[in-house]
Amino acid sequence: MTIRAEHEIHTRRRGRNLGIGLMLGGFVILVMALTYVKITNIDFSDLPGGAVQTEESM
């Protein structure tokens, strides 16, 4: 049995699948980061330049 060279279409598919996989991985990381930020209660009003909520603005 001889070793055959890979066809051009398989090379294209591999590149496309790699691109889609990286995009999907980036999206998953983005969703995880947003979820982490959402569930951790960070009080941004303590930071310099943060918006301070007063009784009148409620």
C-alpha positions in Angstrom: 0.0 0.0 0.0 1.4 3.3 -1.0 1.2 6.6 0.9 -0.9 9.1 -1.1 -0.5 12.8 -1.0 -3.3 14.7 0.7 -5.8 16.3 -1.7 -6.1 20.1 -1.8 -9.7 20.1 -0.5 -8.6 18.3 2.7 -6.0 21.0 3.3 -8.6 23.7 2.9 -11.1 21.9 5.2 -8.4 21.6 7.9 -7.6 25.3 7.7 -11.3 26.2 7.9 -12.0 23.8 10.7 -9.0 25.2 12.7 -10.4 28.8 12.2 -13.9 27.8 13.3 -12.5 26.0 16.3 -10.4 29.0 17.4 -13.4 31.3 17.0 -15.6 28.9 19.0 -12.9 28.6 21.7 -12.7 32.4 21.9 -16.4 32.7 22.2 -16.5 30.2 25.0 -13.7 32.1 26.9 -15.7 35.4 26.4 -18.9 33.9 27.8 -17.0 32.4 30.7 -15.3 35.8 31.5 -18.6 37.6 31.3 -20.2 35.1 33.6 -17.4 35.4 36.1 -17.6 39.2 36.1 -21.4 39.0 36.4 -21.4 36.6 39.4 -18.6 38.4 41.3 -20.1 41.5 42.8 -17.5 44.2 42.2 -18.4 47.7 43.6 -17.0 50.0 41.0 -18.0 53.1 43.0 -15.0 52.6 45.2 -12.6 53.0 42.2 -11.2 56.4 41.3 -13.5 58.1 38.9 -16.3 55.7 39.5 -19.9 56.8 39.5 -21.2 57.5 43.0 -24.8 56.7 43.5 -26.6 59.2 45.7 -30.1 59.3 47.2 -31.3 61.7 44.5 -30.1 59.6 41.5 -32.0 56.5 42.7 
